[in-house]
Amino acid sequence: MGYRLGVDVGGTFTDLLLFDTATGAFWRHKTPSTPHDSSEGILNGVTAICANAGVAANQIDYFLHGTTVATNAVLEGKGAKVGLITTEGYRDIMQIARSFVPGGLAAWIIWPKPQPLAALENTVTVKGRMNAEGKEVRPLDEADVRTQLTYLKGQGVEAITVSLINAYASGAHEARIGKIAAEVLPGIPVSLSHEVLPEMQEYERTLTTVANASVRPVVGKYVSNLRNRLAKEGMTGKLSLLRSDGGLMSAAKAEEHPVSILMSGPAGGVTGAIWVGRNAGIKNILTLDVGGTSTDVALIENLEPRRQRTTEVGHLSVRASALDVKTVGAGGGSIAYVPELTRALRVGPQSAGAVPGPVAYGKGGVAPTVTDANVVLGYLPENLLGGTFKLDREGAKAAVQTIADALGIDLMAAARGIIDIVNENMFGALRMISVQQGYDPRDFALMGFGGAGPLHVNAVAKLMGSWPAISPVSPGVLCALGDATTRMRTETARSWSRLAQDTKPEDLIAVLAEMAEQVTGELLSDGVPADEITTAFEVDVRYAGQAFEVPLTISADLLAAEGIAGILGRFDEEHKRLFTFNMDTPHEIVNLRAVALGRALDLPSPPIEKGNGDPAAAKLRDHTLWMDGREHAAVIYDRALLKAGDIIPGPAIVCEMDSTTLIESDCVGTVDPVGNILINLA
């Protein structure tokens, strides 16, 4: 099988995890991110981890990568200049948008409407029309198409979107415009809506395709640059990127459909958590992925993550499958400050990031951060990354003292206040994906990972009532582990839009079989063997007259055994869980989706040596930390020396190369057979 390398680029650190798929052995590495050029930090990490493992770059078969390059392009407004071609009479589709205004009471008074990704002056219409059945009502005027493309060429557009009315029913006109565009604007990428999102609802289809076009040149440049730099290092393995829904797609597909990787970064942690949960025998998990800039949270039920049909990045909400991940600006680099107006302590969302970073990093940072508060309180020992990274505790104290002075309190109270506020911010995000979606957090374990997750997981578990709090093996590089252990995935969609009572199961099965053949072919073209491909199906159902759908996972066997009634029964059950009521209205089947999946990598977590319950052999030194309003005597342990069954009473700190775990004073940690630390109330 060879080697698989997972790489996750975060705002502060780039994490790498190299797997030997034959033996299960792995190597991990963290290196500072290089925001000016992510590939530079990646190459630094690749060189270091290969040297550490004694593996040549050309021995790596798969390079599996989670990236935020598309996300950042949207958030920073650095996407390409997009030209939009639509049907005559629909030029204002991006400006009209939807009437929904985000925010609370009276938000419409102060909400600044975001600028559409395709400006009105770069939007043109063409003559030609398809009806809702996909039949041509009016032929495409090709002379008009060339005239409009010539105008867009003069506008200097860098990408083209073609989104015609009813193109989900027939993409013939769009395909022809795409061919003409290749002649008139050679070298300019063209995104066709019937390929990106073949579903009804013109605005959502157009917006998603425009977003795809906007980030396509940025992602294309990044992927080709990374591919070339890896090739110079001698790496010949296959490059794949992590999709927003937790699957993998080839680099070539990612260049064509980058809208599918908008939330690539946070997805890696969720897939890594599933791998840990499967090996630890824990099925229901809330994830707490705390990085340097932000915290991502998600819900996993029966080892299946919740997925949603929309991907949200800033103000942008596109129709693309994604894991249901919520993000808050609360991380190790989040800056603490006291506004002049309110004189109340605030933490984040501004972050010190990788450059200059927290004051404790000694890289020129001056603003007090969450990391600095953890250092002051003694939760974060002064040696990080296995002793290769020395923290400046005195600098951290001086920075946090500015907060204490502004509030008129002592240093330790100010530091603990920073930690309490950032924990509450994480708690709020976790409530959004659990309580607000009908789940009781007490039925879930809480898994903390990322560089700072294990530092906060114990305290946040107390707020949630979610036990045990889990610090997994190699928590700091769990996102990279997720990248390395996930599988290939692709999907296609089709609008159905019929009442359930007018739908025959055999008609549905025939269409789903056709769609399954299409997605299977895509994975075959990516080099996935036929005997490793499985297919699954999703269907969007709503009560007739509603404007939103509930997605359900189904199978051909379910359809054959239970018919349409089986789908409707599951819909009613899910609708009641989400909204607490059902209706006596006819059901409507809106969209169908087929998903093709490659083989899941069955990599068991190697068991660790069994101990006698006493962690004394792993003790590094005695320590003092501040908790519950006073100083406590604590112990610092080396995680690499802990054994299965060891019981660690709090307060205690467990150090390792990529992260630090804090066990609070009224809790106890137990090491499970594969090395995870399970923290419970004492």
N, C-alpha and C positions, 0 to 999 in steps of 0.2 A: 504493500500500500504506500510506503514512503512517508513523507513529511507534509504536514499542513501547517501553514503559518497564518494565524489570525492577527489582524492589526486594527486597532481602534484609535482614531485621532480625536482627542478631546481638546477643550479650550486651554488646558494647562499642561497635561501630559499626553504623550502618545504611548499606548500600551501594546505590547507584543506578546504572543504566546505561541510557541512552537511545539507541535505534537508529533511524536513518533507513533503512527497509527498501528504499527506492528506490535510494539511493546507497551503502549500507553504512557511512556515516559514523556515529560514535558519540561520546557524551559520557559522562563518568563523574564520580561525586561520592561522597564519604564524609562522613557527619555523625555526631556522637555519638548513640548510642541513648538513648532516654528510657524507662527501665524502668517508670516509673509510668504511662505511656500511650504505647505504641509509635507510635500514629498521629501524635503530636506530632512525633517525630523524622522520620517519613516525610514529613509536610507540609513541615517545614523543608528536607528534601532535595529534594522536588519543586519547591519555589519556587526553590531555588538552581540546580538543574540546568536548569530551563526558562529561567531568566535567562541562564545560561551558553551555552545552545544557541540562544537567540533564538527559542524555540518557545513558543507559548501553550499552556496546559493543555488547551484544547479541541481542539488538533490531535493529541493523543495518542489513538490508536485502541484500544490495548490496555495495560492496567495489570496486570502479571503479578507475583505476589507470593509469596515463600516466607516462612512465618511459623512461629514457635515458640510461638504463643499456646496451642495445644492441648497441646503438650508440657509447657509450664510449668504449666498447670492441673493436669495429672496429677502432675508431680514435686512441686509445692508443696501438693497436696491441696486445691486451690481449685475443684474441680469442683462441679457442682450436687448437691443432695440428691435421690437417685434412688429412685423407687418401682418395685419389680419385681413383675410379675404372671406367674406360671407355673402349670403344671398341678398339680392336687391330688396331693399325695404328693411333690412336688419342691421344697418350700419351702427346703430346706437346700442347694440345688445350689451356691450361691456359697460357702458355708462348708465344704462337703466338698471342693470343688475337685479338684485332682489330688494324688497322693501325692508327687510330685517335690518335693524340697527342694534349693534351690540352695546352692552352697558346697562346700567341700572336706570332708575327713575330719571326722566328728563334728559337721557343721554343724547337724544336727538338735537338738543339745543347746542351741545358743545362738541359733538362727535365730528372730527374732521374726516370727511370721506376720503379713503385712500385713492391715490392715482391709479387707474387701471394699468395693467401690465402692457396692454396694447393701446397706445394713444389714439384719439379720434382722428387726428391728422394722418395716422398711419393705418387707418382702417378703410378698406374699399369694398364695394359690392360688385357682383357679376350677375349677368343675365342668365337664367336657367333655373329649373325648379323640379324637384322630386316631391311626390306626395307621401303621406304617412305609410302607404303600403310599399314604398320603394319603386313606384312606377314614374316614368318621366312624364311630367306635365308640360314642360317647356324645355327644348334642347339647350345645351350649353353653348353660349356665344363665345367661341374661341378667340375671335378677333378682339372682343371686349376684354377677355381674360388677359391677353398679351398687353393691351393698353394699360390695364390696371397694374400689372406686374412691372411694366416699364416705369409707371409713376412711383411705385414702392422702391424700385431700384434707385430712382432719383432722390428719394427720401433717405437713402443710406441705411436701410434696415439690415439687421444682422441675422435675422431668422424670420421664417414665414410660417404662419398658421392658416390652415384652410379649414373652415367650419361652416358648412352649408346646412340650411334647414332640412330636417329629415334625413341627414346623412347616415344616421344610425340604421335606417331601413335599407339604404343603398348608398354605397360609397363610390359609385361609378364616376360621378361628376368630380368629386374631390380627387380621385386618382388621376383623372385626366389633367386637372389643374396642376397637380404635383409634377407630372411629366413636363408640362409647358414651363413651370417654374424652374425646373432643372436646366432648361434651355436658355431662358431669359436671365436667370440669376444663378449661373453655375457656381458651385461651392457654398451656396447659402443653404443651411439645413431647413427642410420643410417638414412640418408636423401636420398630419391629417387627422381630423377628429374621429373618423370612423375606425381608425387604427388605434388611436390613443384611448378613446372611451366610446364604444359603440352603444350608447344608451340614450334614451329620450331625456328631455329637459335641456333645451337649447343653451341656456345660460351656463349651467354646470358643465356641459360638454365643451362649450367654447372656452370657458375660464380654465378648465383643466388642460386643454390643448395649448392655450396661450402660455400657461405656466410651464408646460413642457418645452415649448419653443424658447421661452425666456432663459431657462437655465441650460439649454442644450449646448450652446457654444462654450459656456463656462465649464460644464462637466466634461465635454469632449476634449477641451484643452487640458484639463486636469488629468483625465485618464490617459491620454496619449503621452503626456509628459511623464507620468508615473511609470507607464509601461516602458518607455524608452530608458528611463533612469534605472529601472530594475534590470532591463536587458544588459545595460552596461556593467551591472554588477554580476552578470552571468546567470541571472535567474530566468529559466525557461518554462517554469510552471504556469499553470492556468490562472489568470487573474479574474476574480469574481467579486462583485460588490453586494453588500447586504441591502435587501429591499426594506421598505418601510413596514411590510407585513411580517418580517422575520425570516423570510426565505432568501435564497441567493439568486442572483442573475449574472449572466456573463457580462464582462466589461463592454463588449460590443452592444449588447441589448441596453445596458445602462446609458450608453452614449445616445441611443435612439430614443429611449423612454426614460429620461432622468426624473420625470415626475414620480416614478415609482421608488426613488431613493431619497425623497425629501426628508423623511424621518429615519434615515439609515442609521445614524449614530445611536439613538436610544434603543433601537431594536436589538442590538447585540447583547445588552445586559439582560433583557427578558429571555432570550434564547439560552444564554448562559445559566440563568437562574433555573430554567426548566431542566437543564442537564444536571445541575446540582440536586434539585428536588427529586429527580428520578433516582439518582444514586443514593440519596439520603432517606428515601421512603416517605417524603413529604409531598403531598399533592396540591394543597391549597396554600398559595404564597402571595403576599404583597411584597413588591420589590421596592427598594429604596436605594437608588443609584446616585450617590453624592459625589460629584466631581469638583473641580476647582471653580467652575462658573455657575453651574445649575444643578438641580436635583430632578431626576426623572423617576416617576412612580408608575407602577402598572399592577394589574390583578391577574393572577393565574389560578384557574379553577380546574381541578382534576388534571393538572399538568397541561392544560390548554390555555393559552393567553387569550384575553378578550381582543377581538379585532373590531375595527369600525370601517365604515365605507367612506370616510372623509379623512383627509390629512390636513391638519391645521398648522400653519407656520406664520406667526405674527397675525396680520389681518387676513392673510390668504387662506381660504378653505377650499380645497380642490377635491374632486371625486376620484380618490385612489385609495385602495386598501392599505390599511396601516394598523399596527398594534395600537391598542387604546392606551397611550402613554401620555401622562400629564407632566408638564415641566414648570418648575418655579425657579426664580432667580435666587437660589439659596445654595451656596457651595462653599468650599473651603476658602475661596478667594473673595467671597462676598464682603463688601466694605461696610463697616459700622460707622454711623454718623449721628449727630444730634442737630436737627434743623433749628435754625434761629427762631422760627415762628412758634413751633410747638414745644420745643425743649424736651421732646420725647425721643427715646432711643429708637433708631431704625437700622435694619440690616438688609443690604441688597436693595434692588437687584443688581446695582453696579458691582463690577468685579475687578479685582486687581489682575486676574487672568494669569497667563504665563509670564507676561512682561508688563510691569516689573515684578508682579507677584506679591505675596504677603511680605510684611516687613521681616518676619523671621527667616525668610529665604536669603536675605542679604544680597538681593539683586537690585537694590535701589528703591524698593517700595517704601512709602511713607504713611499710607492710610492703614488704620487698624482693620484687620479682617477676622473672620471666624477662625482661621488657622492660628492667628496670633493669640486669640482668646484661649484656644485649646492648649497652646504652648504655655501661656501664663498660668493656667489652672493646673498644669502638670499632666494633662490628659495625653499630650503628645510629647514623648521624650525627645531629647535634643538631637538624636541620631536617627536619620531616616534613610530609606533605601539601603538597608543593610550596613549602615555606617558610612556610606559614600556621600551622604547629604547632611551637613551639620547645620542645625538651626540656631538662630541668634535669639536667645531667650531675653536678654537684656533689651534688645531692640524692640521685641514684641511688647515687653512691659512698658517701655516708654510710649509706644503707639497707643496701647489700651489706656494708659494713664490720661491721655487727652480726653477720652470718653468719660473717665471717672471724674476728671476736673469739671467737664461741662455739665455733668449731672449732680455734682456735689456729693459723690459717694466714694467708697474706697475701691482700690484696684481690683480686688477679687470679686466684689459685688458687680462691678462693671463688666468684667470678663464673663461671669456667669450669666449676666443679663443678656449679653450678646448670644451666648449658646442657647439660652431659653427661647429667645425670639426666633432664631433660625430653626430650632426644633419645632416650634409652633407653625412656622411656615411650611415645613415638611408635613406636619400633621394635617394641615389644611388641604394640601394636595392629595394626601392619602384618603381623606374623607370624600373627595370628589370622585375617586375611582372605586370606592367601596360603598359607604353609607348612601351617597347620593344616587347610586345605581342599584340600590336594593340589596346590598350585601352587608352582613354583619362582620366587622373586622375581627371579632373574637373567634371566628371560625377559621382564621388564617394565621399562618406564621408570617413573621416579618423578616425579610432577608436584606441585610445591608451590605452594599458593595460599592465599588468605585474607591478612589483613594481615601475618601472621608466617610463612607457609609458605615463601616464598623465602629467608628468613633461615636456615631449618633444613634445607632440602631437600638441600643438598650433604652435610652431615654425616650425615643419615639414609640417604642413598643409599650412603654408604660402609659403613654398618652392614648394609644390605640386600643390597649387591652389585647394585643396580638402576640401570642406566645407559641413556641419559643421565638426569641430574637436570634437570628442566625448570622454568624460570620462565616461565610463559606471559605473553602480552601482557595488561596490566591484571589482574595476579593478585589484587590486593586486592578487586576487584569481580567476580571470576569467578562467584561464586554468583548475583549479579544478572544476569550475562550468561547463565547457565544458565536462569534464570527467563524471560529475554527471548526465548530461542531455542528453547525446548522446544515440544511440541505437545499438543493436547487428547488426553485419554485417559479411557476409562471401561471398566468390566468388570462381568461378572455371573458367578455360579457356580451349579453345580447338582451335587447328589450323584448318583453313578451306582451305586457299590457292587455291582459284579458281577465275577465271575471273567472274565479276558480270554478264556478258552477258550469262554465262553458268550456272548461279545459279537460281533455281526456288524458289519463296517465300515459298512454302509449305515444301520444303526440309529444308530450314533454320529454319522455325517455328518448325518442328519436332525435330531438334537437340537442339534448344533453350529450348523446353519443357522438353527434357530429362535432360539437364543441370540444369534447374530450379528445377526439382524433386530432383536432387543430393544436391544442396545447401540448399533447404528447409529441407531436411532430416538432414543436419548438424545442422541447428538451432534447429530443433525438439530435436535432441540428447543433445543439450545444455540447454534444458528445456524451450525453447520459445514456448508458445502456438500456435497451428496451425492458429487460427483466427487472430493472431497478425503479421503474416509473409507476407510480400509483396516481389515481385521479380521485378527486372529490368534487362535490357540487354545492353551490349556494343558490338560494332563491330569495328574492326580496318580496315580501308580502305586506299588504296594508288593508285596512278596511276601505271599501270603496268610498271615495269622497275625501279621504285623508290626503295630505300633501307630503307625508313622510312614510318610509317603509321600515320594516324590521327584517334584517338579514338572518337567514336560517341556514344551517348546514344540513344537507340531505344526501341520500345515496340512491342509486338506481334500485338497489334491493328494497329500500324503504318504500319507494314509489310502487314497485311491483307488488309488495306485500300489503301495504296499507292504502295505496292510492292517494288521491288528492286530500282525502280526509285526514291522513296521517300528518301531512304538512300543516293543514289548518289547525289541528289539535296542538301541535307544537307552537304555532304562531300565537294562539290564544293564551297558552301557558306563559310564553315569554312576554307578551303584551301586558298581562296581568302583573308579572313580576316587575316590569319596568314602570308601569303607570297606575297600578292598583285597580284597574277596571277592564272589562271587556265590553263589546258592543254587539247588538243584534243586527249589524249591517253586513251585507254580502262582502266576501273577501275578494281582493284583486291580486293577481300575481303580476308583478311589475317587471322585474329583471331576473335573468338567469346568468349564472357564472359557472365556468368549469375551471378547476384548479388542477395543475399537474405538479407532482412532487417527486423529487429524486429520493434515493435511499437515505434514510436517517443514519448518521454515523453512530454505530453502537459501540461507544467507548466507555467501558466501566471505569469508575474512579478507583484507583488502586487502594486497597486497605492499608492502614498504617499499623505499626507495631502496637500490640496490646500492652497496657501498663497496669499498675495495681491501684490506680485511682489517685495516687499522690504525685502532683506535678513538680515536686521539689527539684528533680533532675533538670527541669527546663528553666529554673529560676536564674535570672541574670543578676538582679540586685534588688535591695529594698528601695522604696521610693515614697515620696510624700506628694499628695495631691489635695486639691480643694473641692469639697463636695458637701452638699446639705448645710452650707453656711459655716463650715469649719474645716480644718486640716484633718486628713486621714492618713494613717500609715497604709501603704499599699505595696504590692510586689509587681515587678516587671518580669515577664516570661518571654522566652524565645519560642515562637510557635513551631519552629522546625524540630525542637526537642520534645514537644508534647507527644503523649501517647494516647491511644484509644482508651477511653474510660477515665482519663484524668479529670478530676473535679477541681475547679478553680474558684475559690470564694472571692467575692468582691469586697472592697475595691481592688481591681487588678488591671494591668495593662499587658496585652499580648502583642509583641512586635514581630514583624516579618519584613521581607524585602519591599513589598509593594503596598502595605497598609498597616494600620494600627487598630487593634480592637480594645474598646473600653468596657469593662464589666463594672457596673455601679455597686455601691456599698451594700444594698439590700438584695443583691442578686447573686446567682452562682452560674458559672459556665461549665458545661460538660462536653468533652471531646468525643464525637461519635466515631464509629469504626473507620470512616474514610477521611477523618480529619477536620470536619466542620465543627465549629464551636456553637453549641446550643445553649443560649442564655435564658434562664427562667428566674422568677422571683424565688428568693431563698425560702 
